[in-house]
Amino acid sequence: MRFHTPVPLRNTLVCAASALALVGLAATHSLAAPVGEPAHAAAGTRLTLPDDVVPDHYAISVRPDAKALTFTGSVAIDIDVRRATRTVVLNAADIAFARVRLDGRTETPAIALDPEQQTARFTFAQPLAVGRHRLDIRYSGKIYQQASGLFALDYDTPHGKARGLFTQFENSDARRFVPSFDEPGRKASFSLTTVVPAGQMAISNMPIASSEALPGGLKRVRFAQTPKMSSYLLFFGLGDFERVSRMVDGVDVGVVVKRGDTAQAGFALDAASQILPYYNSYFGTKYPLPKLDLIGGPGSSQFFGAMENWGAIFYFERDLLIDPRIATEDDRQNVYIVVAHEMAHQWFGDLVTMGWWDDLWLNEGFASWMENKVADHFHPEWKVWLQQLNSKQRAMGVDAKDGTHPVITPIDDVLQASGAFDDITYDKGASVIRMLEAYTGEDAWRSGIRNYVAHHAYGNAVTDDLWREIDAVSPKKITGIAHDFTLQAGVPMVRVDEESCLGDRVQGWFKLTPSQFLAPPATATGHWRTPLNIQGPQYHRSLVLSTPLADKASDCTSVVNAGQTSYVRALYEGGTAARISDLYPRLTPDDQLGVLNDTSAGANAGYVPMADFMRLSTKLPIGADPVVWSTLAGQLAGLDHLYDGLSGQAKFRTYALSRLGPELERLGWDAKPNDPVNTAAERQVVLAAMGRMGDPAVVAEAHRRFETLARGERLDPATRRAVLAIVGLNADAATWEEIHQLARKASTSLEKTEFYTLLGRARDPVLAQRALDLSISGETEPTTAPGIISAVSGAHPKLALDFAAAHWAKVEPLLDSSARVSYVTRLASGAVDTATADALDVFAQAHIAASARGDVRKARAQIEYNAKVRAERLPEVDDWLAKRAG
């Protein structure tokens, strides 16, 4: 699954425009626990099904009624009874049972439903004997209008409204489609049959085995049987679809879209065709299914962008389709990356699946790492590993605060499992993998991965299964290091200092002190064995640091964590900070970005003076790497957000614009023929940041260009996103209404969602309130409305939170079941006042289960941190600006 969170550089524009970057791009998400503590209050109380009955095969038949938003179904489950029992317990949610039979007998068991635990218990008069049995169930269920279970997505066509049906089962919603043993460790094979309108396309994990016409304009479609897999990977889709395809390495690879959208599917099909042979080779096990479909659906989710259903990957259109009229370079990179992520899951997650949600990172961390690996292989010009450093920065921002959790974290129930889809699981997981691969070497790492996949294919695994495979082939053993980084929460830190330096050569001791980075600083509790590369002009050393180190031979200007492959903060103190600042323009882009992110985080947390960050911000040369410039622009925009309402903001903006203005002058508003590929994205980020800071020329030019769009002309995709961000943020009532009319008239669901969301970005609180009212008016599609409220939270977190709380009865039905815990906490997390945190606590007491309030704790920690930076660090920036002016 592709968790929806900003991914620099690909979505840095959004961060800069709404200032969610805040202090060093440290956004907050999802369920967690305090540093060094488990993710829940009472470990060992895992709520799982009894293990005396396990499934072997499901034969499912469903008949959806898309108009009525209901379906009927039947399932024959071949079960293996391991111990004699009178009861069979499986999962079911929003399911009405019509009949239950065992082995064809007429006996009807007693049926007990537990809506809270989402289980159905069948109790028979006589015990079931050990061995194989068949459980036959007839039932009915509901079709949702958000991405849970079997759900509907509506969209406009030239002939009126149309409706497509899709399924979304991760983490635990297969039980809404079929009564099932809905846990990742209960693998079984599936056969699916459906009765559907004859003119529509039905699609599932496997190819169609047969199709027969039925009376009344219907047809019966039977799909081939799947291999053994987890229930959350089952997929069913239905609608007026078209498919484009080609054979790749013996696999029928296709992209399935709404009728009329095939012209936008070519980029994704090309990407999948390129990626599949690479993965076949890398994993050493060929993709095992006969077909692989990438399926696009209109609308959006608050929780995810795509889902790795085996052989039938679902994507929301913004993560799959490229419309050349509006697509940016950011969009193309994003689609490629998301396609690569979900395809990596076909091995890591689908072929080999974690045994329980504790090890979710085995799916998501590895897919997040692999997406970058394959993208870098085919598109080195994108510099995706450089971009990934900002994903690591975001994870560290969460991992350093109260509310974090270990990469491998105890999960007791499905609510907690929903919360595990977060920056720690994805981005920290990917960063730790990159560090371990760099430590062992690519060849040994790949050999271990191949053995892991081969030895656990069609089964389940835990993380230590992987470490054993790596250690078996690698001269450098990793299990101890890996445990340090996956079994405990937190961010290791290396403090760098020296006693005496002369010129660039050391005349004393170069000292490294390991510790823990906490924001705000507190007593360190963690201990790590951290692989490090130290690089100076005349010095290089690789080591695993666990205790203080003093080295007389190194250069004073050495970069610690050179190449930035390790998950660690490196903070330069005393004379080393000034020396690194002077050396900064000559560092590689990787080290420029690493030093910038570490200094920003260290300064905001209070480990080093804010003057160190501000001085470093003066050192980035005009024309430096676009990813580094984009990051600096986002960090300056984040500080500007914290300055809102303070008297020092005008002076800060004068400085920030003096840094960004010359870079924009070099970039220009329009693309140049020989621009590096990431320059287009940088241009949009810099423009959005300057627009947020109210640069008169930038705001005026954005409005001038927007008026061409309002007149029905096209905007250049190279600056379209920035123009809209600036105009939306600075909109007056007339401009807001122009955007509203564009949303109503948009010809595609992508544009419609974009314009409606833009209405929520207005800085004017009156217009923001209008957007909130619009979100629940019924004017938009159900999946669009939550995005409008989220957009309002960028500039008005308290307003958005209060609105959602006051209208929860209308807002909650618009949310994915997996997002209901985290959605409201994300609305609040950009706030800078503890009153918002208090309001969130009140909401949580009323609406969030106690076991799932770790997300609330995390949001409070972020809000309190924002307030602390605003109160304590910004005065340091004021002092630096005053001294600089003097």
SVG drawing of the C-alpha trace seen along z (x, -y; Angstrom):
<svg xmlns="http://www.w3.org/2000/svg" viewBox="-34 -48 83 84">
<polyline fill="none" stroke="black" stroke-width="0.4" points="0.0,0.0 1.2,-3.5 0.5,-5.5 -0.5,-9.0 2.0,-11.5 4.1,-14.2 7.1,-12.6 9.9,-15.2 10.7,-16.2 7.7,-14.7 5.2,-16.5 7.4,-19.1 5.3,-21.7 2.3,-20.9 4.5,-21.2 5.9,-24.6 2.5,-25.9 0.7,-25.0 3.8,-25.2 3.2,-21.7 6.9,-21.4 7.1,-23.4 10.4,-22.9 12.5,-20.9 9.7,-19.0 8.7,-17.1 5.1,-16.2 3.2,-13.9 1.1,-10.9 -0.6,-7.8 -0.6,-5.6 2.5,-5.3 3.9,-5.1 6.4,-7.1 10.1,-6.8 11.5,-3.5 8.1,-2.1 5.8,0.4 3.0,-0.9 0.2,0.1 -0.6,0.2 -1.0,4.0 1.3,6.1 0.4,9.8 -3.4,9.2 -3.5,9.7 -7.0,10.1 -6.8,12.9 -9.0,15.7 -8.7,19.2 -6.2,21.4 -8.2,24.6 -9.8,24.0 -7.9,22.6 -9.0,22.0 -7.6,23.8 -9.8,22.5 -12.6,20.0 -15.1,20.4 -16.9,17.0 -19.8,15.9 -21.1,12.3 -23.8,10.3 -23.4,6.6 -26.2,4.1 -24.3,0.9 -27.3,-1.3 -28.7,-0.1 -25.2,0.1 -25.7,3.6 -24.6,7.1 -25.5,10.7 -22.9,13.4 -22.2,17.0 -18.9,18.7 -17.9,22.3 -14.8,22.4 -12.7,25.5 -11.4,25.6 -9.0,27.7 -10.1,28.5 -6.9,29.1 -8.6,29.8 -12.2,31.0 -14.4,28.1 -18.1,27.1 -17.3,23.5 -16.0,21.9 -15.0,18.2 -14.2,16.0 -14.3,12.4 -17.4,10.5 -18.3,6.8 -21.6,5.4 -22.5,8.8 -26.1,10.3 -26.1,14.1 -29.0,15.8 -27.8,19.4 -24.9,21.4 -24.3,25.1 -21.5,27.5 -20.6,30.4 -23.9,30.1 -25.9,31.0 -29.2,29.2 -28.2,28.4 -28.2,24.6 -25.6,23.5 -26.2,20.8 -24.8,17.6 -23.3,15.0 -22.1,11.7 -19.6,9.4 -19.7,6.0 -16.9,4.6 -14.5,7.4 -15.9,7.9 -16.4,11.7 -19.1,14.3 -19.2,17.4 -20.9,20.5 -21.7,23.0 -22.7,26.5 -24.6,29.1 -21.8,31.7 -18.0,31.2 -16.4,30.9 -14.0,33.9 -10.4,33.2 -9.8,33.0 -11.3,31.3 -14.8,29.8 -16.7,27.4 -18.5,24.4 -21.2,23.0 -22.5,19.5 -25.1,17.3 -25.0,13.7 -25.5,10.0 -23.5,6.9 -23.2,3.2 -21.3,1.3 -19.6,-1.7 -18.9,-5.1 -15.4,-5.4 -12.4,-3.0 -13.4,-0.2 -14.5,3.3 -16.5,3.2 -16.9,-0.4 -18.3,-2.7 -16.6,-5.6 -18.8,-8.0 -17.6,-10.2 -18.9,-12.4 -19.0,-11.3 -20.3,-13.0 -23.4,-10.9 -24.0,-11.7 -22.9,-10.1 -21.2,-6.7 -20.2,-4.4 -17.3,-2.0 -16.9,0.7 -13.6,1.6 -12.4,3.3 -10.0,2.2 -9.2,4.8 -6.0,3.8 -5.6,3.9 -8.7,5.8 -11.7,5.2 -12.0,8.4 -14.4,9.3 -16.8,6.7 -16.8,8.5 -16.8,12.2 -17.0,13.9 -13.4,15.0 -10.4,15.7 -9.2,12.2 -5.7,12.3 -2.4,12.2 -1.2,15.5 -4.3,17.4 -3.4,17.9 -5.7,19.7 -6.6,19.9 -9.6,18.0 -12.0,18.7 -14.3,15.8 -17.5,15.9 -19.7,12.8 -22.9,11.9 -22.7,8.5 -24.1,6.3 -23.1,7.7 -21.7,4.4 -19.3,3.9 -15.8,5.2 -15.2,7.4 -11.7,7.8 -10.0,9.7 -6.6,11.0 -6.5,13.8 -7.6,13.8 -11.2,14.7 -11.6,18.4 -15.1,18.3 -17.9,15.9 -21.5,16.8 -24.5,14.7 -27.5,14.7 -31.0,13.3 -31.7,9.7 -28.6,8.2 -26.3,10.0 -23.3,12.3 -21.6,14.7 -17.9,14.3 -15.6,16.9 -12.0,16.1 -9.2,18.6 -8.1,19.8 -5.5,17.8 -2.4,19.2 -2.4,19.3 -2.5,15.7 -3.7,13.5 -7.3,12.4 -6.4,8.7 -4.9,9.2 -8.2,10.3 -9.6,7.8 -12.8,7.3 -13.6,4.5 -16.5,3.7 -17.3,0.8 -17.3,-0.7 -13.6,-0.2 -11.0,0.1 -7.7,2.0 -4.4,1.4 -1.8,4.2 1.3,5.9 3.2,9.1 6.3,8.6 8.4,11.6 5.5,13.9 3.1,11.9 0.0,10.0 0.6,6.5 -2.3,4.1 -3.6,0.8 -7.4,0.6 -9.1,-2.8 -12.4,-4.5 -13.7,-4.5 -12.0,-7.3 -8.9,-7.5 -6.6,-5.1 -4.5,-7.9 -3.4,-8.7 -2.4,-5.2 0.7,-4.9 3.2,-6.2 2.2,-3.7 2.2,-0.8 5.7,-1.8 6.8,-2.0 5.4,1.4 6.9,3.0 10.3,1.7 10.1,2.6 8.8,6.1 11.9,7.7 14.2,5.8 12.2,7.3 12.2,10.7 16.0,10.6 16.6,8.8 14.4,11.2 15.6,14.3 12.0,15.5 9.8,14.6 6.5,13.0 4.2,16.0 0.8,14.9 -0.2,15.0 -1.3,11.3 -0.7,8.1 -3.2,5.3 -2.9,1.7 -6.4,0.4 -7.2,-3.3 -10.2,-4.7 -11.4,-8.3 -11.4,-10.3 -9.0,-9.9 -8.5,-8.5 -7.4,-10.1 -5.3,-7.0 -3.6,-5.6 -2.9,-6.1 -2.6,-2.6 -2.9,1.0 -0.9,4.1 -3.7,6.6 -1.9,9.6 -2.2,9.3 -4.8,6.5 -3.1,3.4 -5.5,0.6 -4.5,-3.1 -6.4,-6.3 -6.0,-8.1 -3.6,-10.7 -1.1,-8.0 -1.5,-6.2 -2.6,-8.5 -0.6,-11.2 -2.7,-13.8 -0.3,-15.7 -2.5,-18.8 -1.8,-19.3 0.9,-16.8 4.1,-18.1 7.5,-16.4 6.5,-15.8 3.5,-13.9 5.6,-11.7 8.1,-10.8 5.3,-10.2 3.5,-7.8 6.6,-5.8 7.5,-5.6 4.1,-4.4 3.9,-1.9 7.3,-0.6 6.2,-0.5 3.1,1.6 4.9,3.9 7.6,4.6 4.9,5.7 4.1,8.5 7.1,10.2 7.5,8.4 4.0,8.7 2.1,10.9 4.4,13.8 6.0,13.6 3.7,12.0 4.4,10.9 2.9,13.2 1.1,10.4 0.9,6.7 3.8,6.3 6.1,6.9 4.2,4.6 7.5,2.9 8.6,6.1 6.0,5.1 6.1,1.4 9.6,0.5 11.0,2.8 8.6,1.6 9.6,-2.0 13.3,-1.1 12.8,0.9 10.8,-1.9 13.9,-4.1 16.3,-1.4 14.5,-0.6 13.8,-4.3 17.4,-5.2 18.5,-2.3 16.4,-3.5 16.2,-7.2 19.5,-8.3 18.7,-11.9 15.8,-12.0 18.3,-11.6 15.8,-9.6 18.2,-8.6 18.9,-12.3 15.1,-12.9 14.8,-10.0 16.9,-11.9 13.9,-14.2 11.7,-11.1 14.3,-10.1 14.2,-13.6 10.4,-13.4 10.6,-10.0 13.3,-11.4 11.0,-14.3 8.4,-11.8 10.9,-9.4 12.4,-12.0 9.2,-13.0 6.8,-11.5 4.5,-9.1 6.9,-7.3 7.3,-3.5 9.8,-0.9 9.8,0.2 8.7,3.7 6.0,2.8 3.5,4.9 0.0,4.8 -2.9,6.1 -5.9,5.4 -7.0,4.0 -7.3,0.4 -3.6,0.5 -2.8,2.2 -4.4,-0.8 -2.1,-3.1 1.0,-1.2 0.9,-2.6 3.0,-5.6 6.4,-7.4 8.2,-5.0 7.0,-1.9 7.6,-3.3 10.3,-5.9 12.4,-4.9 12.0,-1.3 13.3,-2.2 16.2,-4.3 17.3,-1.4 17.3,1.0 19.4,-1.4 21.9,-1.7 22.1,2.1 22.5,2.6 25.3,0.0 27.0,1.8 26.8,5.3 27.3,4.4 24.8,4.7 25.8,8.2 25.5,9.9 22.3,8.0 20.7,9.1 21.7,12.8 20.1,12.7 16.9,11.2 16.7,13.9 17.1,16.6 14.5,15.1 12.0,14.9 12.7,18.4 12.5,20.0 9.3,18.3 7.3,18.1 3.6,18.5 4.1,18.4 4.5,16.0 7.7,14.6 9.0,12.5 11.8,10.0 14.4,12.3 13.8,14.7 15.3,12.0 18.2,11.2 19.2,14.9 19.2,15.0 21.4,11.9 23.8,13.1 24.2,16.5 25.7,14.9 27.3,11.7 30.8,11.5 29.5,8.5 26.8,9.7 23.9,7.4 21.4,9.0 22.7,7.0 22.7,3.7 19.3,4.4 17.8,5.2 19.1,1.9 17.3,0.0 14.1,2.0 13.3,3.1 13.7,-0.2 12.3,-3.6 14.3,-6.8 17.0,-8.5 20.7,-7.9 22.8,-11.1 26.5,-11.7 27.9,-14.9 31.0,-16.1 33.6,-18.4 37.3,-19.0 39.7,-20.6 42.2,-22.3 42.5,-22.8 45.1,-24.6 44.0,-25.2 42.3,-22.1 44.4,-19.7 43.8,-18.5 46.3,-19.5 44.4,-17.8 41.5,-15.4 38.4,-14.9 35.7,-13.6 32.5,-11.7 30.1,-11.2 27.1,-8.9 23.8,-9.8 20.1,-10.1 18.3,-12.9 15.1,-13.9 12.9,-16.9 12.8,-18.6 16.0,-17.4 15.5,-15.0 17.4,-12.1 18.6,-9.7 17.4,-6.1 18.5,-4.4 21.8,-2.9 22.7,-2.0 25.5,-0.4 25.6,-2.8 27.5,-2.2 29.2,-5.5 31.3,-6.8 33.6,-9.7 35.0,-11.7 37.3,-14.6 39.4,-16.1 42.3,-13.8 40.6,-11.3 38.1,-8.4 37.1,-5.9 34.2,-3.4 33.2,-2.2 30.4,-1.0 30.1,-3.6 28.6,-2.6 30.9,-4.3 32.7,-7.7 35.6,-7.9 38.6,-10.3 40.6,-10.3 43.8,-12.3 44.3,-11.5 41.0,-12.9 40.4,-16.3 38.6,-18.9 36.4,-19.4 35.4,-15.7 31.7,-15.0 30.2,-12.4 27.7,-10.1 29.3,-11.0 26.9,-9.9 24.1,-10.1 23.2,-6.4 22.9,-5.9 19.9,-6.6 21.6,-9.1 21.7,-12.8 25.2,-14.3 25.4,-17.6 28.5,-19.7 29.4,-21.8 31.9,-24.5 34.5,-25.1 33.3,-22.2 30.0,-24.0 31.7,-27.0 34.1,-24.8 31.3,-22.7 29.5,-25.9 32.5,-27.3 33.0,-23.9 29.3,-23.6 29.3,-25.0 31.9,-22.3 30.1,-19.3 28.3,-16.8 24.5,-17.3 23.9,-14.3 26.0,-15.8 24.7,-19.3 21.2,-18.0 22.2,-15.9 24.0,-18.7 21.1,-21.1 18.5,-18.7 20.6,-17.8 21.4,-21.4 17.8,-22.5 16.5,-19.8 19.2,-20.4 18.6,-24.1 14.8,-23.8 15.2,-21.3 17.7,-23.5 20.8,-21.3 22.7,-23.9 22.0,-27.7 19.5,-28.8 22.3,-31.0 24.0,-27.8 21.0,-27.0 20.6,-30.6 24.3,-30.9 24.1,-27.6 21.1,-29.0 23.4,-31.7 25.9,-29.2 23.9,-27.3 25.1,-28.6 22.8,-29.8 22.4,-27.0 23.1,-24.2 21.2,-20.9 17.4,-21.4 16.5,-19.0 18.7,-20.9 17.2,-24.2 13.7,-22.8 14.4,-21.6 15.8,-24.9 12.7,-26.7 10.4,-24.3 12.3,-24.9 12.1,-28.7 8.4,-28.4 8.0,-26.3 9.6,-28.9 7.4,-31.6 4.4,-29.6 5.6,-29.6 6.1,-33.4 2.4,-34.0 1.1,-36.7 4.5,-37.6 6.1,-41.0 9.4,-39.5 7.8,-38.0 8.4,-41.0 12.2,-40.9 12.3,-37.2 10.5,-37.4 12.8,-40.0 15.7,-37.7 14.1,-34.6 13.0,-36.3 16.5,-37.7 17.8,-34.1 15.0,-32.7 14.7,-35.6 18.1,-35.3 17.5,-31.5 14.1,-32.3 15.7,-34.8 18.0,-32.1 15.2,-29.6 12.7,-32.0 9.0,-31.2 9.2,-29.2 11.2,-26.1 14.4,-26.3 15.5,-23.7 18.5,-22.3 17.1,-22.4 18.0,-19.5 15.0,-17.2 14.4,-18.2 14.5,-21.9 10.8,-22.0 9.9,-20.7 12.3,-23.1 10.8,-26.1 7.3,-25.2 8.6,-24.8 10.5,-28.1 7.5,-29.9 5.1,-28.5 7.3,-29.4 7.7,-33.0 4.0,-33.2 3.4,-32.1 5.6,-34.9 3.7,-37.4 6.4,-38.4 4.4,-41.1 5.9,-40.3 5.4,-36.5 1.8,-36.9 1.0,-39.3 2.4,-37.1 0.6,-34.1 -2.7,-36.0 -2.0,-37.1 -1.3,-33.5 -4.4,-32.3 -6.6,-34.6 -5.7,-32.9 -7.0,-29.7 -10.2,-31.4 -10.7,-32.5 -10.6,-29.0 -7.0,-28.8 -4.4,-26.3 -1.7,-26.9 1.8,-25.7 2.1,-22.4 5.6,-23.5 4.2,-26.2 0.5,-25.3 0.7,-23.7 2.6,-26.7 0.3,-29.2 -2.8,-27.5 -1.1,-27.1 -0.3,-30.8 -3.6,-32.0 -5.5,-29.6 -3.6,-30.7 -4.0,-34.4 -7.5,-34.3 -10.1,-37.0 -13.8,-36.3 -13.9,-36.9 -10.9,-34.6 -12.3,-31.9 -15.5,-31.9 -13.6,-31.7 -11.8,-28.6 -15.2,-27.2 -16.6,-27.6 -13.5,-25.8 -14.2,-22.9 -17.8,-22.7 -16.9,-22.7 -13.8,-20.5 -14.0,-17.8 -11.9,-15.2 -12.1,-13.8 -8.4,-14.7 -9.0,-18.4 -12.3,-18.4 -10.6,-17.1 -7.7,-19.5 -9.9,-22.6 -12.2,-21.6 -9.2,-20.9 -7.7,-24.3 -10.7,-26.0 -9.7,-24.9 -6.2,-26.5 -7.4,-30.1 -5.6,-32.1 -8.7,-34.2 -10.6,-32.5 -14.0,-33.6 -13.2,-31.8 -11.8,-28.8 -15.1,-28.5 -17.0,-28.6 -14.8,-25.7 -15.6,-23.8 -19.3,-24.3 -19.0,-23.2 -17.3,-20.0 -20.5,-18.6 -23.0,-20.3 -23.3,-17.3 -21.9,-19.2 -18.7,-17.1 -18.2,-13.4 -17.8,-11.7 -14.1,-11.0 -13.4,-14.6 -14.9,-16.2 -12.3,-15.1 -9.5,-16.5 -11.2,-20.0 -11.2,-19.9 -7.6,-18.7 -6.6,-21.6 -8.2,-24.1 -6.1,-22.6 -2.9,-23.8 -3.6,-27.5 -6.3,-27.0 -5.8,-23.7 -8.0,-24.7 -10.8,-25.8 -10.7,-22.5 -10.5,-20.5 -13.5,-22.3 -15.5,-21.9 -14.8,-18.2 -15.7,-17.7 -18.9,-19.8 -20.0,-17.9 -18.6,-14.5 -21.9,-12.7 -21.5,-14.0 -17.8,-13.8 -17.2,-10.3 -19.2,-8.5 -16.9,-10.2 -13.8,-8.6 -12.1,-5.3 -12.5,-2.9 -8.7,-2.8 -8.4,-6.6 -10.9,-7.5 -8.4,-7.2 -5.7,-9.3 -7.7,-11.8 -8.7,-14.3 -5.3,-14.2 -3.6,-15.1 -6.0,-18.1 -4.6,-19.4 -0.9,-18.5 0.1,-21.7 -1.2,-24.0 1.2,-26.1 -1.1,-26.6 -1.8,-24.0 -5.5,-25.0 -5.8,-23.0 -4.2,-20.0 -6.7,-20.4 -9.6,-20.4 -8.1,-17.3 -8.1,-15.5 -11.8,-16.4 -12.6,-14.9 -10.6,-11.8 -12.4,-11.2 -15.7,-11.2 -14.8,-9.4 -11.5,-7.5 -11.1,-4.2 -8.6,-4.3 -6.3,-1.7 -6.0,-3.9 -5.2,-7.2 -1.4,-7.0 -2.1,-9.0 -3.5,-11.8 -0.5,-11.6 1.8,-12.0 -0.2,-15.0 -0.1,-16.7 3.7,-16.2 4.0,-17.8 1.8,-20.8 3.7,-21.4 6.9,-21.2 5.7,-23.7 4.7,-26.0 8.1,-25.6 10.0,-26.4 7.8,-29.5 8.3,-30.7 12.0,-29.9 13.8,-29.5 12.3,-32.2 13.7,-34.9 17.1,-33.4 16.3,-34.0 15.3,-37.6 18.6,-38.1 20.6,-36.7 18.7,-38.9 19.3,-42.0 23.1,-41.3 23.3,-40.6 21.6,-43.9 23.9,-45.7"/>
</svg>
